[in-house]
Amino acid sequence: METAFTPFASLGGGALIGLAAVLLMLGLGRIFGATGILSGVVFAEGREELSWRAALILGMVLVPGLMFLTTGRWPQIDVPVSPAMIVIGGIVVGFGASLGSGCTSGHGVCGLSRLSRRSIVAVPVFMGTAAITVFIIRHVVGG
Amino acid sequence: MKLLFAVLTGMVFGAGITLSGMINPAKVLNFLDIAGTWDASLIFVMGGAVMVTFVGYRLVWRRSAPLFAGGFQVPGSTVIDSRLVGGSALFGIGWGIAGFCPGAAIPALGTGRWEVILFLAAVGVGLALARLAKGLPLFPRKAEA
C-alpha cells in the first residue's frame, strides 16, 4: 500500500514534536520519552511521578477527538499488518524499549538533540533492525 | 498549573504526531521499506523534531531551573552495553513488525481504534516482561565508567 510523500506536513509535525520536547524540558525538566511516560503510568511509579505523566498522556489522547470536532475528520490510520503481528510487535517494542532505555522519541528526538552517546548508538541500531525486519517481512517472506 | 502545562505539552506532541503522519503505521512501514513502497516523509519528521529540540534545549538550559520543578533531570550515563544495543535492536524489530511505536500509538489511542488498544496492551506486557528480565543475568548492565 503506497502512501503520499508529505515533506512539508511532516517537517511541520516534526517541529511540533520538537516543541513538545522543549516545553517538557522548560516546564518539568524532563526528557520526552513516550515509553518512559507510558511505563511510569502503567506501573504507577509514585504519585508525584504519575500525575504529570498521566496529564501528558491525556493531552496526547485528546488530539484525534479535537481534530474531529474542528475539521470533521479523524486522523488517517491504516494498519497493514495482522492482529498477531500487532501483538508480537507490541510485546517486542515494550521489551526492547525498556531494556534499551528509550524509543523513537526518547533516544531519537531528545537523545540525539542532547548529543547523548548512548542515543547516537541506539538510533542507528533500531532504525537498522526496523528496516531489515520490514525487508524480510515484505520482500523475503512475503515476496 | 504544572498539570495543565503537561496536558498542553501532550497536545502539542499529539498534534505533531498527527500532522507529521507518524500516527499512521502504513506511512511508518513505508518509510522503513526502502526497497519497496518507500515514503521518505519520516526523515523530515525526525529532522524537524531534532532541529527544534537541539536549539530549544540549549535555550531552556540557560535557565537555572525548569518552571515547575527543582532541577533538570537529564540522563547522564554514557555506557554502551549489550542492554542498550540489544534492547534497541529488539525495539527496532518490534517497530518493523507492528508499524507503531509508543509515541505514535498514545495519540492514536484517541481514535478508539482496536488495533491501537491491542498494540498498547501488548507494549504493557513487553514492559512488564522487561522488568522481570532485568533481574536475570541475560543482559548484564555494565558499570558506569
Interface residues (C-beta under 8 A of the other chain):
Chain A: M1 E2 T3 A4 F5 T6 P7 F8 A9 S10 L11 G12 G13 G14 A15 L16 I17 G18 L19 A20 A21 V22 L23 L24 M25 L26 G27 L28 G29 R30 I31 F32 A34 T35 I37 L38 S39 V42 F43 S51 W52 R53 A55 L56 I57 L58 G59 M60 V61 L62 V63 P64 G65 L66 M67 W74 P75 Q76 I77 D78 V79 P80 V81 P83 M85 I86 V87 I88 G89 G90 I91 V92 V93 G94 F95 G96 A97 S98 L99 G100 S101 G102 C103 T104 S105 H107 G108 V109 C110 L112 S113 R114 S116 R117 R118 V121 A122 V123 V125 F126 M127 G128 T129 A130 A131 I132 T133 V134 F135 I137 R138 H139
Chain B: K2 L3 L4 F5 A6 V7 L8 T9 G10 M11 V12 F13 G14 A15 G16 I17 T18 L19 S20 G21 M22 I23 N24 P25 A26 K27 L29 N30 L32 D33 I34 A35 G36 T37 D39 A40 S41 L42 F44 V45 M46 G47 G48 A49 V50 M51 V52 T53 F54 G56 Y57 L59 V60 W61 R63 A65 P66 L67 F68 A69 G70 G71 F72 Q73 V74 P75 S77 T78 V79 I80 R83 L84 V85 G86 G87 S88 A89 L90 F91 G92 I93 G94 W95 G96 I97 A98 G99 F100 C101 P102 G103 A104 I106 P107 A108 L109 G110 T111 R113 E115 V116 L118 F119 L120 A121 A122 V123 G124 V125 G126 L127 A128 L129 A130 R131 A133 K134 F139
